[in-house]
Amino acid sequence: MNTKKPDNNVVTLTAGAELVDGAELLDQIEAAICAYVVLPSDHAAVAAVLWIAATHAVPAWNTAPRLVIKAPEKRCGKSRLLDLIEALCYRPLMTANASPSAVYRSIGQDPSDPPTPLMDEADTIWGPKVGEGNEDLRGLLNAGHQRNRPTARWDAGRRQVELIATFAMVGLAGIGNMPDTIEDRAVIIKMRRRAPDETVKPYRARRDGPALDALRAQLHAWVRAHLDKLTDAEPEMPLEDRAADTWEPLIAIADLAGGHWPTIARDAAEALAAGAPDVDHVSLRIRLLIDCRTAFGEAHALASAALLNRLRADTEAPWADLGADGLTARRLGLMLGEFNVSSSNHRWEDGTQTKGFDRSDFADAWRRYCPPEPGPGTPRSNRPKRPTPSQARDAYELWDGTSVPAPTTVPGLTRDGTLGTDGTALPQQPHAAVCISCRQPLSDDDGTHTHPTCTTSTKES
């Protein structure tokens, strides 16, 4: 069997590597990691172990999943976890900051068996203070998720186009979120600060490094002994689309190991992938679709003005501060138009006609682009309240054209000069007795319907 020229990070295959108990080896690696860092869940520990193992089999994969280790604050263990990954993964290339050209060249030196770039403090590359910088590096990491996606550069010296490989597994650690296009291609571990009752061993590279080196050597030998099997592997996936592409190498490693690893790997994939769609970390267009679904509630239709009011009323959403005047009807139409959602004329239950949206207009976009809605027992968070009467109408019910809504009217007069029902639901009002002679009110009617002083004494027959 051919092996690469050994260096400090590459081990040669050893006899009997095929006979290694893969499940037991992965258990040992998990125990070694958890001795030095507190992970947020068992699923996160499983994901970290499988990702490390997958770096030793990059030639077998069609996709190279990214590993994103993020935390809301410092001192959450993200850098320590990256240290342990560096000690156990294949040919680590650790850096706190790197230019795109340096990463390109590092991968391109041996594209058939690339190193594993590990980037700590990644929030300094794409954080809020940086803005939209480093787009070249983001493009490199996005392209390198899939095999055979090289970048093209013009070599002025040789006057020809040079294709540089980008395919490699990459790990990133930082505070806050990474760019959404990177997280969409990543296994995500959300670290948290260690509680007072959670204890770990201090990690010292000189003291603890040799034991981890021995585990790395065993892992590399075991994985490379089954490289052909991993290349042909088509594991049954619990996920779909890009999430399935990202997790496939990890599931293949788990199936190769056997034991309880195939089960816990699929459980971890479902749990971590389900937690990935974060409403605060999706594109603005997807956020709009999600918030429109929340704004609709159970309504069959909404007037455009009502939908805008509901979106802008959500204090945790960006719509009230989008531009100088917040989200406008024109921008709403343009953004929804990208999903083939458009407003149309609607006649509402009160007989008025305005522009509005049907729930059915959104159905296809919600199904394709939005995460599943919470179940019946799950409370909805940040659901806008029904607007007050001073706001635009909700238009929950459309007018079906079967009848013309009657406006509110003043009851007509009867022949006696009193308020009548005039077809309305108002009851007839009681009226005072009137003198039949002078037509003035009677304070006391003795049955003659006339005042005693009136000359006319006509009696009502």
Secondary structure, DSSP 8 states (H G I E B T S, - for coil): ------BTTB----TTGGGS-HHHHHHHHHHHHHHH---S-HHHHHHHHHHHHHHTTGGG-SB--EEEEEESSSSSSHHHHHHHHHHHSSSEEEESS--HHHHHHHHHTSTTS--EEEESSTHHHHSTTTTT--HHHHHHHHHTTBSS--EEEEETTTTEEEEE------EEEEES---HHHHTTEEEEE-----TT-------HHHHHHHHHHHHHHHHHHHHHTHHHHHT-----SS-HHHHHHHHHHHHHHHHH-TTHHHHHHHHHHHHHHT---GGGS-HHHHHHHHHHHHHTT-SEEEHHHHHHHHHH-TTSSGGGSSTTSS-HHHHHHHHHTTT---EEEEBTTS-EEEEEEHHHHHHHHHHHS-----TTS--SS------TTS-----SB--SSS---------B-TTSSB--TTSS--------B-TTT--B-SS--SS-S-TT-S------
